[in-house]
């Protein structure tokens, strides 16, 4: 907090600081006999009619009455990373998009409209059927969102916008504008990064079979049942895609599977799944280690993956492997779209895309 020469706390932010990362202290219980303070750090996304809105790293917004402010200041755009590979949001957004490719894209200014759908079918995952905003759309926001809804409507899809928060260059302001327009945030997850070599060193993975293509055995363990031709094309697309399988008992699905996409210095892990009866045997680690060694052979040195904030088993495993959060990402759905049934294959997207059911280290 800012402290003046006289030792008093000061508010050193104004409405002109909207869009900047700030740290504020406020009275949490105004008028109480004993004053209590609450600190909030995030991007100042609005300051209207005496109320501030600050969007935190996790994408959640906090509304604060101007009269409750005790102190405030502008702080660096993003906290310094203590470990792991250095990377910008823009770089990681591009790598993640290439690692889970849609079948159709269209540029709309700095927005990428993405779709992966068969005629008469629902889209395969939100990531392949949503807008990725990497710059300005070239139109006023309301006009751009209307165009987005038309584009997805023509394909029989609900309109989604994928945003990110918590790092330099992310889209806290866009999140706030979407929320003001009634767009509903349906899914929030985090992208984590880490060094690749420590993952490769964790296990021998002698029983892991690697392949360039998905086979029936791999799909038998994949949690999304009834995989369509579109889904197969998405799973198989990427700069250099590898699939890992740990064979199960005779006549049974694999004990574990995984997917990795190598893209320059990056290796992206996804679809790490383990037979519930084989959890805590280290199979998820073996799968990731085998894929990591192959990625190292192709020249990669850094790794990324995506995990939901409430998936404690996966988060524990990834932290043990040296991964740390880089930023959060969110999917916002257009407000006029009916809730309806969950999109095909999206009922498990709360664990999208890398969820080891193995809680081992």
C-alpha positions in Angstrom: 0.0 0.0 0.0 1.1 3.6 -0.6 2.1 5.4 2.6 2.7 9.1 2.6 5.6 10.9 4.2 3.4 11.5 7.3 2.8 7.7 7.6 -0.8 7.8 6.4 -2.2 5.4 3.8 -3.1 7.1 0.6 -5.3 6.2 -2.4 -3.1 6.9 -5.5 -5.4 5.5 -8.2 -8.1 7.3 -10.2 -10.6 6.4 -12.9 -7.8 7.2 -15.4 -6.1 4.0 -14.2 -8.8 1.7 -15.6 -7.0 -1.1 -17.5 -4.0 -1.2 -15.1 -3.1 -3.7 -12.4 -3.8 -2.2 -9.0 -3.5 -3.1 -5.3 -6.2 -1.7 -3.0 -7.1 -1.8 0.7 -10.7 -1.2 1.7 -12.8 -1.3 4.9 -14.5 -4.7 4.8 -17.0 -3.7 7.5 -17.7 0.0 7.3 -19.1 1.4 10.5 -18.1 -1.6 12.6 -16.8 -0.9 16.1 -13.4 -2.5 15.1 -12.2 -1.7 11.6 -11.3 -4.6 9.4 -9.4 -4.3 6.1 -9.4 -6.4 3.0 -6.7 -6.3 0.3 -7.5 -6.9 -3.4 -5.0 -7.2 -6.3 -6.1 -7.3 -9.9 -6.9 -5.3 -13.0 -9.1 -2.2 -12.5 -11.8 -2.9 -15.1 -14.2 0.0 -14.3 -14.8 2.9 -12.0 -18.4 4.2 -12.4 -20.7 6.1 -10.1 -18.5 5.7 -7.1 -18.0 1.9 -7.6 -14.7 0.2 -8.7 -14.6 -3.2 -10.3 -11.4 -5.2 -10.0 -10.9 -8.4 -11.9 -8.6 -10.8 -10.0 -6.1 -13.3 -11.4 -8.7 -16.1 -11.4 -11.1 -14.0 -13.4 -13.5 -13.2 -10.6 -14.6 -9.6 -10.2 -14.8 -7.7 -7.0 -16.9 -4.5 -6.6 -15.7 -1.9 -4.2 -17.4 1.3 -3.1 -15.1 4.2 -3.6 -16.0 5.4 -0.1 -14.6 2.2 1.4 -11.1 2.7 -0.1 -8.3 3.2 2.4 -5.3 2.9 0.1 -4.5 2.0 -3.5 -1.7 2.1 -6.0 -0.8 0.9 -9.5 1.4 -2.2 -9.4 3.5 -4.0 -12.1 1.4 -5.6 -14.9 2.1 -9.1 -13.9 4.0 -10.7 -10.9 7.5 -11.9 -11.6 7.7 -15.7 -12.3 9.9 -17.5 -9.8 10.5 -20.7 -11.7 9.6 -22.4 -15.0 10.1 -21.3 -18.6 9.5 -17.7 -19.3 6.7 -17.1 -21.7 4.2 -14.5 -22.7 0.4 -15.0 -22.8 0.4 -14.4 -26.5 3.0 -17.1 -27.1 1.2 -19.7 -24.9 -2.2 -18.8 -26.4 -0.8 -19.6 -29.9 0.8 -22.8 -28.8 -2.3 -24.0 -27.0 -4.5 -23.2 -30.0 -2.2 -25.1 -32.4 -2.2 -28.0 -30.0 -6.0 -28.4 -30.2 -6.9 -27.3 -33.6 -10.4 -26.7 -35.0 -11.5 -27.7 -38.4 -12.5 -24.2 -39.5 -11.1 -20.8 -38.7 -11.8 -17.3 -39.8 -10.0 -14.1 -38.8 -12.1 -11.2 -37.6 -9.5 -8.5 -37.0 -7.5 -9.8 -34.1 -10.1 -12.4 -33.2 -9.9 -16.0 -34.4 -13.3 -17.6 -34.9 -12.9 -21.4 -34.5 -15.3 -24.3 -35.2 -15.1 -28.1 -35.2 -18.5 -29.5 -36.0 -20.3 -32.0 -38.3 -23.5 -31.1 -40.1 -26.3 -31.6 -37.6 -24.0 -32.3 -34.7 -22.7 -30.2 -31.8 -19.2 -29.0 -31.6 -16.3 -31.1 -30.1 -15.1 -29.1 -27.1 -15.4 -25.4 -26.4 -11.8 -24.8 -27.2 -12.3 -25.8 -30.8 -15.6 -23.9 -31.0 -15.0 -20.5 -29.6 -13.5 -17.1 -30.4 -9.8 -16.6 -29.4 -9.3 -12.9 -29.1 -5.6 -12.0 -29.7 -6.2 -8.4 -30.5 -8.9 -5.9 -31.4 -11.7 -7.1 -33.6 -11.6 -4.0 -35.8 -15.2 -3.1 -35.0 -17.0 -1.7 -31.9 -17.5 -4.5 -29.4 -21.2 -4.8 -29.7 -20.9 -5.1 -33.5 -18.1 -7.6 -33.2 -20.2 -9.8 -30.8 -23.2 -9.6 -33.0 -21.0 -10.8 -35.9 -19.7 -13.6 -33.7 -23.1 -14.8 -32.8 -24.2 -14.8 -36.5 -21.1 -16.8 -37.5 -21.7 -19.5 -34.9 -25.4 -19.5 -35.5 -24.8 -20.3 -39.2 -23.0 -23.4 -38.0 -25.7 -24.4 -35.5 -23.4 -23.6 -32.5 -23.7 -21.5 -29.4 -21.4 -18.5 -29.4 -18.5 -18.7 -27.0 -15.6 -16.3 -26.4 -12.4 -17.7 -24.7 -10.7 -15.1 -22.6 -7.7 -15.2 -20.2 -6.8 -13.4 -17.0 -3.8 -13.2 -14.6 -0.8 -12.4 -16.8 0.5 -9.5 -18.8 -1.5 -9.1 -22.0 -4.6 -11.0 -20.8 -8.2 -9.8 -21.2 -9.6 -8.7 -17.9 -11.2 -5.7 -19.6 -12.9 -7.9 -22.2 -14.2 -10.2 -19.4 -15.8 -7.2 -17.7 -17.4 -6.0 -20.9 -18.8 -9.5 -21.6 -20.2 -9.8 -18.1 -21.8 -6.3 -18.4 -23.5 -7.6 -21.6 -24.8 -10.7 -19.9 -22.4 -13.3 -21.3 -22.2 -16.2 -18.9 -18.9 -17.7 -17.8 -19.3 -21.5 -18.0 -15.8 -22.9 -17.6 -12.7 -21.7 -15.9 -9.4 -23.5 -16.0 -5.7 -22.7 -15.8 -2.7 -23.1 -18.1 0.4 -24.3 -16.2 4.0 -24.4 -17.5 7.1 -26.2 -16.4 10.5 -27.5 -17.5 10.3 -30.6 -19.6 13.5 -32.5 -18.5 12.3 -33.1 -14.9 9.1 -34.7 -16.2 11.1 -37.0 -18.5 13.3 -38.0 -15.5 10.5 -39.1 -13.2 9.8 -42.6 -14.4 11.2 -45.2 -16.9 7.8 -45.7 -18.6 9.0 -49.0 -20.1 5.5 -50.3 -20.5 4.3 -47.2 -22.4 3.6 -47.6 -26.1 3.9 -44.5 -28.3 2.1 -44.0 -31.6 1.4 -41.2 -34.1 -2.3 -42.2 -34.5 -5.2 -42.9 -32.2 -6.3 -46.5 -32.3 -9.4 -48.3 -30.9 -7.6 -49.3 -27.7 -6.7 -45.7 -26.9 -10.2 -44.5 -27.6 -11.6 -47.3 -25.3 -9.9 -45.5 -22.4 -10.7 -42.0 -23.6 -13.4 -40.5 -21.3 -15.4 -38.9 -24.2 -17.4 -41.8 -25.5 -18.8 -42.0 -29.1 -15.9 -40.0 -30.6 -16.9 -38.6 -34.0 -14.8 -38.2 -37.1 -14.5 -34.5 -36.2 -13.1 -35.4 -32.8 -10.6 -37.7 -34.3 -9.4 -35.0 -36.6 -9.0 -32.5 -33.7 -7.2 -35.1 -31.6 -4.8 -35.9 -34.5 -4.1 -32.3 -35.5 -1.0 -30.4 -34.4 2.6 -29.8 -35.3 3.8 -33.1 -34.0 1.3 -35.3 -32.2 2.0 -38.4 -30.0 -0.3 -40.8 -28.3 0.7 -42.9 -25.3 -0.9 -46.1 -24.1 -0.2 -48.4 -21.2 -1.8 -51.7 -22.2 -4.3 -53.2 -19.8 -5.2 -56.8 -19.0 -6.1 -59.1 -21.9 -9.4 -57.9 -23.5 -9.5 -54.8 -21.3 -9.1 -51.1 -22.2 -5.6 -49.6 -21.6 -4.6 -49.0 -18.0 -3.6 -45.4 -19.0 -3.4 -43.1 -22.0 -2.1 -39.6 -22.8 -1.5 -37.2 -25.7 1.3 -34.8 -26.3 1.8 -32.1 -29.0 5.4 -30.9 -29.7 5.6 -27.4 -31.1 9.0 -25.9 -31.2 10.3 -25.6 -27.7 6.9 -26.5 -26.2 5.4 -29.9 -25.4 1.7 -29.8 -24.5 0.1 -32.6 -22.5 -3.6 -33.6 -22.6 -6.0 -36.5 -22.2 -4.0 -38.1 -19.5 -6.4 -40.8 -18.1 -6.0 -43.8 -15.9 -8.1 -46.9 -15.2 -9.9 -46.1 -11.9 -8.8 -49.5 -10.6 -5.1 -48.7 -11.3 -4.9 -45.3 -9.7 -2.0 -44.4 -7.4 0.4 -46.7 -9.2 2.2 -43.9 -10.9 0.8 -44.6 -14.3 0.0 -41.0 -15.1 3.6 -40.1 -14.3 4.9 -42.9 -16.5 2.7 -41.8 -19.5 3.9 -38.1 -19.1 7.5 -39.2 -18.7 7.5 -41.3 -21.9 5.9 -38.5 -23.9 8.3 -36.0 -22.4 11.3 -38.0 -23.5 10.0 -38.2 -27.0 9.4 -34.4 -27.0 13.0 -33.8 -25.7 14.2 -35.9 -28.7 12.4 -33.5 -31.0 14.1 -30.5 -29.4 11.4 -29.3 -26.9 12.5 -28.0 -23.5 9.4 -26.6 -21.9 5.9 -28.0 -21.2 2.4 -26.8 -20.8 -0.9 -28.3 -19.8 -4.4 -27.1 -18.8 -6.3 -28.1 -15.6 -9.4 -27.0 -13.8 -9.1 -25.1 -10.5 -11.0 -27.7 -8.6 -9.2 -30.8 -9.9 -7.0 -31.3 -6.9 -5.6 -34.7 -7.9 -4.3 -33.3 -11.2 -3.0 -30.1 -9.6 -1.1 -32.1 -6.9 0.5 -34.3 -9.5 1.5 -31.4 -11.8 2.9 -29.4 -8.9 5.0 -32.4 -8.0 6.3 -32.5 -11.5 7.4 -28.8 -11.3 4.5 -27.2 -13.1 3.1 -23.8 -11.9 0.1 -21.7 -13.0 0.7 -19.1 -15.7 -2.8 -17.7 -16.4 -6.4 -18.6 -16.1 -8.7 -19.0 -19.1 -12.5 -18.8 -19.3 -15.3 -19.6 -21.8 -18.2 -17.1 -22.0 -21.4 -18.0 -23.6 -23.7 -15.6 -25.4 -26.7 -14.6 -23.1 -29.5 -15.4 -25.4 -28.4 -19.0 -26.0 -30.7 -21.4 -24.2 -29.0 -23.6 -21.6 -30.3 -26.7 -23.3 -28.4 -30.0 -23.1 -24.7 -30.0 -22.5 -22.7 -30.0 -25.8 -21.6 -33.4 -27.1 -18.4 -34.4 -25.3 -18.5 -31.3 -23.2 -19.9 -33.0 -20.1 -16.4 -33.9 -19.2 -14.8 -30.6 -20.3 -14.7 -29.6 -16.7 -11.6 -31.8 -16.7 -10.4 -30.3 -20.0 -7.9 -31.2 -21.3 -5.5 -33.0 -19.0 -6.9 -34.9 -16.0 -5.0 -37.8 -14.7 -7.4 -40.0 -12.7 -4.2 -41.3 -11.1 -3.4 -39.2 -8.0 0.1 -40.6 -7.7 3.2 -38.5 -7.9 
